[in-house]
């Protein structure tokens, strides 16, 4: 078996609009195509023994054991691999259950699709499942436990921590979009100008000075002490000489901790002797140059959580500990404790496994114990100096027990330190009494406090503290989103996108948009090239200056990684034609339509899917959308438009020479097509088709008819506004037209315009495409033969898997199949083809360049235009 390619999808996609996290593995199973599972001796028994938990997979049988029934009856290995990939993720603590295995369009080749929780784990599971399946086929040993542990470790390395994760989960519940900005915990909530950022539990609103103060225990203690907040008696020291003086001043018992430590690192508690103090000092020095030495206070450890300067949760924390039974060793008691189903690896579960580390060994050594010692029955032993959950501690929610004075104190501390989110550690014998009355004290103020103990306490009520963070970042009435208009289709996407962006810009929006030419922010090119995939969409949505997004969304990015956003306000599909068939497992035009239907399927229920009523495949998309539907048509008598209007629907049509919006059966004429430069005085009918969904989108966004009219009448096709889309260059004796038409449907649309234009002879400069089917390239040639008097066949820079000679031959054969005597020349270099055509142009001729390397072609033609102008000027 050969894995041809693996893709991780991260947004709405061809396989599922709702399940965004999918692995798509293109798997060639080779001769296994002739070996279903019921023909492999012992396979059924081996897979049941290796993965007995697959019994829970109901598969198409719809009952437990259903998958095993399929294996016993006979199924193909790709289907088996799908189920293995899902199950081994579940065994590693990531329960996920969506899968599909479908033919790729070639015998023995399949799309194996399955869901994941962490992308790197999903990719690992894809490869591991193939290896395990082959081991089962060949009856070879396989270390499954090693894979499961590896996936656990990957998950802990790449996943968002429990605190950040809880905020993200709450954001998803509230339909607030988010994106991860790095490999750690930096995340963006919202889009464009309405974005906020979080990193763990620090927000983009958190005071930098507040974080600095909280990270400096010396400054924190000083400010609190001056504000009459109870703090332990203590000093900041840096040398062993200062240690001796501090010990004499404070007296035993002591706590020694680094000024800049966290997670309990370098802390030594309940110090009773000078030697212990020296050891504690040395441990703290490994973490920080400045050391805090304080009086050790008796009492219990509490964490008060303040968000937006209000106390929202409180927890009593207990360090990891065991209780002896008079028989078991310390190690045995730890192992028994770790069997609690609430405990797991890292942050896998609400509690963490207890591990014996250096801190534990030091505690045991002080007590004259080892991991093999046996504790007396009922004897309690603390295994850690700190009560952190990450070291195996437990937590009990006590929010409802906190005394009003302590609430007042905690909220005041948050203001003193100036932290919108902070965790305040105190020690007291009774949280239900005012801190000064119990002799307790504030130990620390933490910026970026962990939420885990409050979200899932060992005992008591869980608190949705993440909700308070979202309430603070997005108070009622505020928005996390910006308008998103997404454009899909075979032809016309870029022009429609640019036109909508132009209209929005004229309305005063700061627009970000993506096209096949590049990414633009406020009409400035930020990235050049084909930028119609999810990364380009995210680039726009991450930009903090953008308040309106128009996103061209092409087939390639959708298949490779899914959409870069989950929902849009308006989704447009211009048309569906036979292009890119045979690529990425898309073999039919119906499958291609399904790819493009992802866009309207992701429109919000209150939004609009704008669909081409003249295209059967696009019109059918209305059946699956959850939003409102608006239609457009070049034919005002289109029965679909008429029925839609009778039902009160919204549409745009071309009638009596006008671009017209229809609301129900009422007509609102926007502009005469001949007054819209984009239509070339009405000759470019395909441009009228691009105008219709654009004006609909603007109308839906509450742009006035007057504003829409002004915008479309001021949108002039040019290398600046519409590079490579009907760019006309008027030379003294001939004209040159540059257009992106690159497939048969695009050429046929262009032909309708060319037929109406003056100019003879009409000379076409065309090219085939290396990753298209033979019949597609032949059809390009056939259409060109009906359009032009003479043809020059050139080559694209990127041959995409075929030789230049092969591509040229396909196009040539297509030409000759229609017009055997058509004059044809071959000039492989686009630059040389353009140069030859211009230098040899006949008077009155029209040169038509169909190019996808738009910028290079435009630059060359403009150089010729400048040279002509200079000659004319010099002659004059």
Buried (B, 14 or more C-beta within 10 A) or exposed (E): BEBEEBBBBBBBBBBBBEBBBBBBBBBBBEEBBEBBBEEBEEBBEBBBEBBEEBEEBBBEBEEEBBBBBBBBEEBBBBBBBBBBBBBBBBBBBBEBBBBBBEEBBEEBBBBBBBBBBBBBBBBBBBBBBBBBBBBBBEEEEBEBEEBBEBBBBBBBEBBBBBBBBBBBBBBEEEEBBBBBBEEEBBBBBBBBBBBBBBBBBBBEEBBEEBBEBBBBBBBBBBBBBEBEBBBBEBBBBEEEEBBBEBBEEBEBBBBBBBBBBBEBBBBBBBBEEEEBBBBBBBBBBEBBEBBBBBBBBEBBBBBBBBBBBBBBBBBBBBBBBBEBBEEBBBBBBBEEBBEBEEBBBBBBBBBBBBBBEEBBBBBBEEEEBEBEBBBEEEEEBBBBBBBBBBBBBBBBBBBEBBBEEBBEBBBBBBEBBBBBBBBBBBBBEBBEBBBBEBEBBBBBBBBBBBBBBBBBBBEBEEBBBBBBBBBBBBEEEEEBBBBBBBBBBBBBBBBBBBBBBBBBBBBEBBBBBBBBBBBBBBBEEBBEEBBBBBBBBBBBBBBEEBBBBBBBBBBBBBBBBBBBBBBBBBBBBBBBBBBBBBBBBBBEBEBBBBBBBBBBBBBBEEBBBBBBBBBEBBBBBBEEBBBBBBBBBBEBEBEBBBEBBEEEBBBBBBBEBBBBBBBEEEBBBBBBBEBBBBBBEBBBBBBBBBBBBBBBBBBBBEBEBEBBBBBBBEBEBBBEBBBBBBBBBEBEEBBBBBBBBBBBBBBBBBBEBBEEBEBEBBBBBBBBBBEBBBBBBBBBBBBBBBBBBBBBBBBBEEBEEBEBEBBBBBBBBBBBEBBEEBEBBBBBEBBEBBBBBBEEBEEEBBBBBBBBBBBEBBEBBEEBBEEBEEEEEEEE
